[in-house]
Amino acid sequence: MMTKKIFLLPVLVLFAACTPLTNNAMDDQAMRSDAAHSDDSSQGNSVDRLNDSPRHQEWVEVENNGKTIHTWVVYPETDAPTPVVILIHENKGLNDWARGMADQVAEAGYIAVAPDLLSEFSEQYTRTSDFPSPDDATKAISALKPELVQLDLQAVAEWAKTLPAGNGKLVSAGFCWGGAQSFNFATNYDDLSAAFVFYGTGPTQPAAYANVSAPIFGFYGSADERVNATIAESEKQMKAAGKTYDYEIYDGAGHAFMRSGEDPAGDPANVAARNAAWERMKMILSEL
């Protein structure tokens, strides 16, 4: 099934887009652009959310061949087994916004599992919070080997499947750099019910699309042309492989609208896109 929708929101405001990375030469451009995006307001809101949340939050250490992956887990307040959503952070690492997003997923009724993919980056920097600045974390992520990132995600997914509170269904959801990783994860892991891609690009190798194991749901801003320029090729390859690629483009929204759109005083197009995308994500999750 191939579905393409463009959401027309009330205000058309062009946003100076920061961009996700995909592979090779595109990675550096994406890193430089996203590093320039300020997220002070969303970070502040996230800290308040984390401090005030009534939900059970904990750090878990997931092992992967001797490597420890520091993983933030938030449980919903429910007595019924629920799907697990593996949240893949932006190229800023597992910061307060990413952990706050996990709390929002749990508030919606799902187990949120958010691995820190900068875990054990070096002896000095063992997790995102060890880096002196978001820019330093961004530079470190650009040095990660894609195949090792995917192996870490697989280890986290296998651990998530053992959670007694889960119902056996796994979903990946990624933002920016994480959006591309979520798309790629669907080509490398066979046990996903769905993959959410927020302003991330698809695989650059056409052969990878034949291995997509789950429906892909995309979320894009119309003022994010570097990412959007790749949609047509992903759509073409997904159609050729007989896979589901259902995406929406939110009018006037820029890159990273899920983060910047959390600021009520921010760009109206990003706020509207964030709210619409969040409702869409929850609706899809409810239908799994």
C-alpha positions in Angstrom: 0.0 0.0 0.0 1.4 3.4 -1.0 -0.2 6.4 0.6 0.9 10.0 0.3 -0.9 12.9 2.1 0.0 16.5 2.5 -1.5 18.3 5.5 -2.4 21.9 4.9 -2.0 23.7 8.2 -3.4 27.2 8.9 -0.1 29.1 8.6 2.6 28.8 6.0 5.9 29.7 7.6 9.2 28.6 6.1 11.5 27.2 8.8 15.3 27.1 8.5 15.6 23.4 8.5 18.1 21.3 10.4 18.5 18.0 8.7 18.9 14.3 9.6 21.8 12.2 8.3 21.6 9.2 6.1 24.9 7.9 4.8 28.3 8.9 3.6 28.5 12.4 2.2 25.0 13.4 3.3 25.9 12.7 6.9 28.2 15.6 7.3 25.8 18.1 5.9 23.0 16.8 8.1 25.2 17.0 11.2 26.3 20.6 10.6 22.7 21.7 10.0 21.1 20.0 12.9 23.8 21.1 15.3 22.8 24.7 14.7 19.2 24.1 15.8 18.5 25.5 19.3 16.2 23.5 21.5 16.5 25.3 24.8 12.7 25.7 25.2 11.9 22.1 24.4 14.6 20.9 26.7 13.2 23.0 29.6 9.7 21.7 29.0 11.1 18.1 29.0 12.9 18.5 32.3 9.7 19.7 33.9 7.8 16.7 32.4 10.4 14.2 33.6 10.4 15.7 37.1 6.6 15.8 37.4 5.8 12.5 35.7 3.9 10.0 37.8 5.0 7.1 35.6 7.8 4.6 36.5 11.0 5.7 34.8 14.3 3.8 35.1 17.7 3.3 33.5 18.4 -0.2 32.3 21.7 -1.6 31.1 21.3 -3.8 28.0 24.3 -5.9 27.1 25.5 -6.4 23.6 28.6 -8.6 23.2 30.2 -7.0 26.2 29.0 -3.5 25.5 26.6 -1.8 27.9 23.8 0.2 26.2 22.3 2.6 28.7 18.6 2.6 28.0 15.9 4.8 29.4 12.6 3.0 30.0 9.2 4.4 30.9 6.2 2.3 31.7 2.5 3.3 31.2 0.1 3.3 34.1 -2.0 0.3 33.0 -2.6 -3.3 34.2 -2.7 -4.7 30.6 0.2 -5.8 28.5 1.1 -3.2 25.8 3.3 -2.8 22.8 6.9 -1.6 23.2 8.0 1.5 21.3 11.8 1.7 20.7 12.6 5.4 20.5 15.7 6.3 18.5 17.0 9.7 19.3 18.2 12.6 17.1 21.9 13.2 16.4 22.0 15.1 19.6 22.0 11.9 21.6 19.6 10.7 24.3 19.1 14.2 25.8 16.2 15.4 28.1 14.0 16.0 25.1 14.4 12.4 23.9 13.7 11.1 27.4 10.7 13.4 27.7 9.4 12.0 24.4 9.6 8.5 26.0 7.5 9.7 28.9 4.9 11.0 26.4 4.8 7.6 24.7 4.2 6.0 28.1 1.6 8.5 29.0 -0.2 7.4 25.8 -0.3 3.9 27.1 2.8 2.2 25.7 6.2 1.0 27.1 8.9 3.4 25.9 12.4 2.0 25.5 15.0 4.7 24.5 18.6 3.4 24.1 21.5 5.8 24.3 23.3 5.0 21.1 26.4 6.9 22.3 26.8 4.4 25.1 30.5 3.5 25.5 31.6 5.8 22.8 34.9 6.1 24.5 36.5 5.7 27.9 35.8 9.3 28.6 32.3 9.5 27.1 30.2 6.6 28.1 26.7 8.2 27.5 25.2 11.3 26.0 25.2 13.2 29.3 29.0 12.9 29.5 29.6 15.1 26.4 30.4 18.8 27.1 27.8 20.1 24.7 25.1 19.0 22.1 27.6 19.8 19.4 30.1 17.4 20.8 27.4 14.7 21.0 26.5 15.4 17.4 30.1 15.1 16.2 30.4 11.8 18.1 27.3 10.4 16.4 28.7 11.2 13.0 31.6 8.8 13.9 29.4 5.9 14.7 29.5 2.9 12.3 25.9 2.3 10.9 26.2 -1.4 11.2 27.1 -1.2 14.9 24.2 1.1 15.5 21.9 -1.5 14.0 23.4 -4.2 16.1 22.8 -2.2 19.2 19.2 -1.6 18.2 18.7 -5.3 17.6 20.1 -6.1 21.1 17.7 -3.6 22.7 14.8 -5.0 20.7 15.6 -8.6 21.8 15.8 -7.3 25.4 12.5 -5.4 25.0 10.8 -8.6 23.9 11.5 -10.2 27.3 9.6 -7.5 29.2 6.7 -9.1 31.1 4.6 -6.0 30.7 4.9 -6.1 26.9 2.4 -7.9 24.6 5.0 -9.0 22.1 4.6 -6.2 19.6 7.6 -4.0 18.9 7.6 -0.7 17.1 10.5 1.6 16.2 10.2 5.4 16.1 13.1 7.7 15.2 13.6 11.4 14.8 16.1 13.1 12.4 19.1 10.8 12.5 17.0 8.4 14.4 14.4 8.5 11.7 16.8 7.2 9.2 17.9 4.6 11.7 14.3 3.5 12.2 13.8 3.1 8.5 17.0 1.1 8.3 16.1 -1.0 11.3 13.0 -2.2 9.5 15.4 -3.6 6.8 17.6 -5.4 9.5 15.1 -6.7 12.0 12.3 -9.1 11.3 10.1 -8.6 14.3 8.7 -5.1 14.0 5.0 -4.3 13.8 5.6 -0.9 12.4 8.4 1.7 11.9 7.9 5.4 12.3 10.2 7.7 10.5 10.1 11.4 11.5 12.0 13.6 9.0 14.5 10.8 8.3 15.6 9.4 4.9 15.3 5.9 3.6 18.1 3.5 2.7 20.4 4.6 -0.1 20.8 1.0 -1.5 17.8 -0.1 -3.5 18.3 -3.7 -2.6 17.7 -2.9 1.1 14.0 -2.1 0.5 13.3 -5.8 -0.3 14.2 -6.6 3.3 11.7 -4.1 4.9 9.9 -6.2 7.5 7.1 -3.8 8.6 4.9 -1.0 7.4 6.8 2.4 7.3 4.9 5.5 8.4 6.6 8.8 7.5 6.2 12.2 9.0 7.8 15.2 7.1 7.7 18.9 7.1 7.1 20.7 3.8 10.0 23.2 4.6 12.5 20.4 4.8 13.5 19.9 1.2 16.8 18.1 1.7 14.9 15.3 3.4 11.8 15.5 1.2 13.9 15.3 -2.0 14.6 11.7 -1.0 10.9 10.7 -0.5 10.2 9.9 -4.2 13.0 7.4 -4.4 12.0 5.7 -1.2 8.4 5.6 -2.4 9.5 4.1 -5.7 11.7 1.4 -4.1 9.0 0.6 -1.5 6.4 0.2 -4.3 8.7 -2.0 -6.3 9.3 -4.2 -3.3 5.6 -4.4 -2.5 6.0 -2.8 0.9 3.8 -0.3 2.8 5.0 3.3 2.8 2.4 5.7 4.3 3.6 9.2 4.8 2.3 12.7 5.4 3.9 16.1 4.8 2.8 18.9 7.1 2.5 22.3 5.4 5.0 24.9 6.5 6.7 22.7 9.1 10.5 22.5 9.2 12.9 19.8 10.2 12.7 18.6 13.8 9.1 19.9 14.2 8.4 17.3 16.9 11.0 19.0 19.1 10.6 22.6 18.2 6.8 22.2 18.0 6.6 21.5 21.7 7.1 25.2 22.4 3.6 26.7 22.4 5.2 30.1 21.5 7.2 28.6 18.7 6.6 28.6 14.9 2.8 28.0 14.5 3.4 25.7 11.6 5.7 23.5 13.7 3.4 23.5 16.6 0.5 22.4 14.4 2.6 19.8 12.7 3.8 18.4 15.9 0.3 18.1 17.3 -1.1 16.5 14.1 1.8 14.1 13.9 1.5 13.0 17.5 -2.2 12.3 17.1 -1.5 10.3 13.9 1.2 8.3 15.7 -1.1 7.5 18.6 -3.9 6.5 16.2 -1.6 4.1 14.3 -0.3 2.6 17.6 -3.9 2.0 18.8 -4.7 0.0 15.6 -1.7 -2.4 15.9 
